[in-house]
């Protein structure tokens, strides 16, 4: 007899999808059961990969990370973008030593001298690797010590600046998220992403949604097309009020001012003067962390 004092919860009388998938494997082998048409739709990989199933795959890529992040009670993230090509200072230093050694062996080789110049520039740019690493460490330490702060670092999961941020979070004893993307060339998760928070995407669009869905701040370090794409999409969404305002911080004021003449956009009437307030330049990890804390009243 049901206890009317307790909320009645009916038993799940239907078999689970997993149960039926297991039962389907037990079917006797016949020409009918061996046909691809007989496979359960959700276990038929060839069917799921058809072009006509693209809408379903888009939904799955949106849903899978969403469910797993919700299950781990992750609701507030700090996004770190930047070049995949910027190494840490130690690696950059080793590359410069090697480039100089090769150039000394063939002093008349113009290409080798160019490689030395490139290695010197990358050693200077390794400053941004170290600042991204420090910023992530500071944010993660704040989240561990401040009950009002539950921010978690999220990156594209790859090398360079992404690696730096995941590394800083790990060094602070915390977790971090990596949103990797399938590319025509080899792309692997960096070793500092928390394994259970390391995701893999086919669609850039869905990956971008996950970058911003829980975002409370964005730090853009120097980068190329990918960094610019993600930065300007974020600024556009804030400008058009498709998402709520959040701190958008451009690490390296000299780099960003040389790359983009934001004031010219105002002068030409392409954006409003107040749009320049959608982002801020910063030159250190501490400055960036303080802006994030101040914005959210932490």
C-alpha positions as CSV (number, residue, x, y, z in Angstrom):
1,X,0.0,0.0,0.0
2,X,1.4,3.4,-0.9
3,X,2.3,5.7,2.0
4,X,0.2,8.8,1.3
5,X,2.4,10.8,3.6
6,X,5.3,10.6,1.1
7,X,5.3,12.0,-2.4
8,X,4.4,9.2,-4.8
9,X,7.0,8.5,-7.4
10,X,6.0,5.9,-10.0
11,X,8.6,3.3,-11.0
12,X,10.1,3.7,-14.4
13,X,8.3,0.9,-16.2
14,X,10.0,1.5,-19.5
15,X,13.4,-0.2,-20.3
16,X,16.3,2.3,-20.7
17,X,18.0,2.9,-24.0
18,X,21.0,1.1,-22.6
19,X,18.9,-1.9,-21.7
20,X,17.4,-2.2,-25.2
21,X,20.8,-1.7,-26.8
22,X,22.1,-4.6,-24.8
23,X,19.1,-6.7,-25.7
24,X,19.5,-5.9,-29.4
25,X,23.0,-7.4,-29.3
26,X,21.5,-10.7,-28.2
27,X,19.3,-11.1,-31.3
28,X,20.1,-14.3,-33.3
29,X,22.2,-13.7,-36.4
30,X,19.9,-13.8,-39.5
31,X,20.0,-11.9,-42.8
32,X,17.4,-9.6,-41.3
33,X,19.2,-8.8,-38.1
34,X,22.5,-8.4,-39.9
35,X,21.1,-5.7,-42.1
36,X,22.1,-2.1,-41.3
37,X,18.4,-1.2,-41.5
38,X,17.7,-3.4,-38.4
39,X,20.1,-1.5,-36.1
40,X,18.6,0.7,-33.4
41,X,18.9,4.3,-34.8
42,X,20.8,5.6,-31.8
43,X,23.4,2.8,-32.0
44,X,23.8,3.1,-35.8
45,X,27.0,5.3,-36.3
46,X,26.7,5.3,-40.1
47,X,23.1,6.6,-39.8
48,X,24.1,9.3,-37.2
49,X,26.9,10.6,-39.5
50,X,24.6,11.2,-42.5
51,X,24.4,14.8,-43.8
52,X,20.7,14.8,-43.0
53,X,21.4,14.2,-39.3
54,X,23.4,17.4,-38.9
55,X,20.7,19.1,-36.9
56,X,20.7,16.2,-34.4
57,X,24.5,16.3,-34.2
58,X,24.4,20.0,-33.5
59,X,22.0,19.4,-30.7
60,X,24.1,16.6,-29.2
61,X,27.2,18.8,-29.2
62,X,25.3,21.5,-27.3
63,X,23.8,19.0,-24.9
64,X,26.6,16.8,-23.9
65,X,29.0,19.4,-22.4
66,X,26.0,21.2,-20.9
67,X,24.8,18.2,-19.0
68,X,28.3,17.2,-17.8
69,X,29.1,20.8,-16.6
70,X,25.7,21.0,-14.8
71,X,26.3,17.7,-13.1
72,X,29.6,19.0,-11.8
73,X,27.9,22.2,-10.6
74,X,29.9,24.5,-12.9
75,X,28.1,27.7,-13.5
76,X,30.7,30.5,-13.8
77,X,33.7,30.5,-16.0
78,X,36.5,32.9,-17.1
79,X,37.5,32.5,-20.7
80,X,41.1,32.8,-21.8
81,X,41.8,33.1,-25.6
82,X,45.2,33.6,-27.3
83,X,47.6,32.2,-29.8
84,X,48.3,28.5,-29.9
85,X,51.9,29.4,-31.1
86,X,53.2,31.2,-28.1
87,X,55.4,28.9,-26.0
88,X,56.5,29.2,-22.4
89,X,59.7,31.1,-21.7
90,X,61.9,28.0,-21.2
91,X,60.8,26.5,-24.5
92,X,61.2,29.8,-26.3
93,X,64.7,30.2,-24.9
94,X,65.7,26.7,-26.1
95,X,64.4,27.4,-29.6
96,X,66.3,30.6,-29.8
97,X,69.6,28.9,-28.7
98,X,69.0,26.3,-31.4
99,X,68.2,28.9,-34.1
100,X,71.4,30.8,-33.2
101,X,73.5,27.7,-33.3
102,X,72.2,26.8,-36.8
103,X,72.7,30.3,-38.0
104,X,76.3,30.3,-36.8
105,X,77.0,27.2,-38.7
106,X,75.8,28.8,-41.9
107,X,76.2,32.6,-41.4
108,X,75.3,33.5,-45.0
109,X,71.9,31.7,-44.9
110,X,69.2,34.4,-44.9
111,X,66.4,32.0,-43.9
112,X,68.3,30.8,-40.8
113,X,68.8,34.5,-39.8
114,X,65.1,35.0,-40.2
115,X,64.5,32.1,-37.9
116,X,66.7,33.7,-35.3
117,X,64.7,36.9,-35.5
118,X,61.5,34.9,-35.3
119,X,62.7,33.0,-32.2
120,X,63.7,36.3,-30.5
121,X,60.3,37.6,-31.1
122,X,58.6,34.5,-29.8
123,X,60.8,34.7,-26.6
124,X,59.5,38.2,-26.1
125,X,55.9,37.0,-26.6
126,X,56.4,34.2,-24.1
127,X,55.6,37.0,-21.6
128,X,52.0,36.6,-22.5
129,X,52.2,32.8,-21.8
130,X,53.5,33.6,-18.3
131,X,50.8,36.2,-17.7
132,X,48.0,34.0,-18.8
133,X,49.4,31.2,-16.6
134,X,49.6,33.6,-13.6
135,X,46.1,35.0,-14.3
136,X,44.5,31.6,-14.3
137,X,46.4,30.7,-11.1
138,X,45.1,33.9,-9.4
139,X,41.5,33.3,-10.5
140,X,41.7,29.6,-9.4
141,X,43.2,30.5,-6.0
142,X,40.5,33.1,-5.5
143,X,37.8,30.5,-6.1
144,X,39.4,28.2,-3.6
145,X,39.7,30.8,-0.8
146,X,36.6,33.0,-1.4
147,X,33.2,31.5,-0.8
148,X,31.6,34.2,-3.0
149,X,33.9,33.3,-6.0
150,X,33.2,30.1,-8.0
151,X,35.0,31.0,-11.2
152,X,36.6,28.3,-13.3
153,X,39.1,28.8,-16.2
154,X,37.9,27.6,-19.6
155,X,40.1,27.6,-22.8
156,X,40.2,26.1,-26.2
157,X,42.2,23.2,-24.7
158,X,45.1,23.3,-27.1
159,X,48.7,24.6,-26.9
160,X,50.2,28.1,-26.4
161,X,48.1,30.5,-24.4
162,X,45.4,27.9,-23.9
163,X,48.0,25.6,-22.3
164,X,49.2,28.4,-20.1
165,X,45.8,29.1,-18.6
166,X,45.0,25.4,-18.0
167,X,48.5,25.0,-16.5
168,X,48.0,27.9,-14.1
169,X,44.7,26.5,-12.9
170,X,46.3,23.1,-12.3
171,X,49.2,24.7,-10.4
172,X,46.8,26.4,-8.1
173,X,45.3,23.0,-7.3
174,X,42.1,23.6,-9.2
175,X,40.2,22.2,-12.2
176,X,39.8,23.8,-15.6
177,X,37.9,23.2,-18.8
178,X,39.2,22.6,-22.4
179,X,37.0,22.9,-25.5
180,X,39.0,21.2,-28.2
181,X,38.0,21.2,-31.9
182,X,38.6,18.7,-34.7
183,X,41.0,20.3,-37.2
184,X,42.4,18.9,-40.5
185,X,45.8,18.9,-38.9
186,X,46.8,17.3,-35.6
187,X,45.3,18.9,-32.5
188,X,45.6,17.4,-29.1
189,X,44.4,18.5,-25.7
190,X,47.2,20.0,-23.6
191,X,48.1,17.9,-20.5
192,X,46.8,20.5,-18.0
193,X,43.1,20.3,-18.9
194,X,41.1,18.4,-16.2
195,X,40.4,15.1,-18.0
196,X,36.7,14.9,-17.0
197,X,36.3,18.5,-18.3
198,X,38.0,18.0,-21.6
199,X,35.5,18.2,-24.5
200,X,35.8,17.7,-28.2
201,X,33.8,19.5,-30.9
202,X,33.2,19.3,-34.6
203,X,31.2,22.5,-34.9
204,X,32.9,25.8,-34.2
205,X,29.5,27.5,-33.6
206,X,28.5,25.2,-30.8
207,X,32.0,25.4,-29.2
208,X,31.6,29.2,-29.2
209,X,28.3,28.9,-27.4
210,X,29.9,26.9,-24.6
211,X,32.7,29.4,-24.3
212,X,30.1,32.2,-23.5
213,X,27.2,30.4,-21.9
214,X,28.7,30.5,-18.4
215,X,31.3,33.2,-19.0
216,X,31.8,35.9,-16.4
217,X,34.9,37.4,-18.0
218,X,37.1,37.0,-21.0
219,X,40.9,37.6,-21.3
220,X,42.2,37.8,-24.9
221,X,45.9,37.5,-25.1
222,X,47.8,38.2,-28.4
223,X,46.7,35.9,-31.2
224,X,45.7,35.6,-34.8
225,X,42.6,34.9,-36.8
226,X,41.0,32.5,-34.2
227,X,41.5,34.9,-31.3
228,X,40.2,37.8,-33.3
229,X,37.1,35.7,-34.4
230,X,36.3,34.8,-30.8
231,X,37.0,38.3,-29.5
232,X,34.9,40.2,-32.0
233,X,32.0,37.7,-31.8
234,X,31.9,38.4,-28.0
235,X,32.1,42.2,-28.5
236,X,29.3,42.0,-31.1
237,X,27.0,40.0,-28.8
238,X,27.6,42.5,-26.0
239,X,27.1,45.5,-28.3
240,X,23.9,44.1,-29.6
241,X,22.7,43.1,-26.1
242,X,22.4,39.4,-27.1
243,X,24.4,38.6,-23.9
244,X,24.8,40.6,-20.7
245,X,27.9,42.8,-20.3
246,X,31.0,41.1,-18.9
247,X,34.7,42.2,-18.6
248,X,36.5,41.8,-21.9
249,X,40.2,42.3,-21.2
250,X,42.8,42.7,-23.9
251,X,46.2,41.6,-22.5
252,X,49.0,43.6,-24.0
253,X,47.9,47.1,-24.8
254,X,50.7,47.8,-27.2
255,X,50.0,44.7,-29.2
256,X,46.2,45.4,-29.5
257,X,46.6,49.1,-30.3
258,X,49.1,48.3,-33.1
259,X,46.8,45.5,-34.4
260,X,43.5,47.3,-34.4
261,X,42.8,51.1,-34.7
262,X,39.7,51.1,-32.5
263,X,39.5,54.9,-32.5
264,X,39.4,54.9,-36.3
265,X,36.2,52.9,-36.2
266,X,34.6,55.6,-34.1
267,X,36.0,58.4,-36.4
268,X,34.5,56.7,-39.4
269,X,31.1,56.2,-37.7
270,X,31.3,52.4,-37.8
271,X,30.9,52.1,-34.0
272,X,29.7,54.5,-31.3
273,X,32.2,56.1,-28.9
274,X,30.6,54.3,-26.0
275,X,31.4,51.0,-27.7
276,X,35.1,51.5,-26.7
277,X,34.0,50.9,-23.1
278,X,33.0,47.3,-24.0
279,X,36.6,46.2,-23.5
280,X,39.7,47.3,-21.5
281,X,43.4,47.0,-22.1
282,X,45.5,45.3,-19.4
283,X,49.2,44.6,-19.1
284,X,49.5,42.2,-16.2
285,X,47.7,39.3,-14.7
286,X,47.1,41.1,-11.4
287,X,45.4,44.0,-13.2
288,X,43.2,41.7,-15.1
289,X,42.2,39.7,-12.0
290,X,41.4,42.9,-10.0
291,X,39.1,44.1,-12.8
292,X,37.2,40.8,-12.8
293,X,36.8,40.9,-9.0
294,X,35.7,44.5,-9.0
295,X,33.1,44.0,-11.7
296,X,31.4,41.2,-9.9
297,X,31.8,42.7,-6.4
298,X,34.1,40.0,-5.1
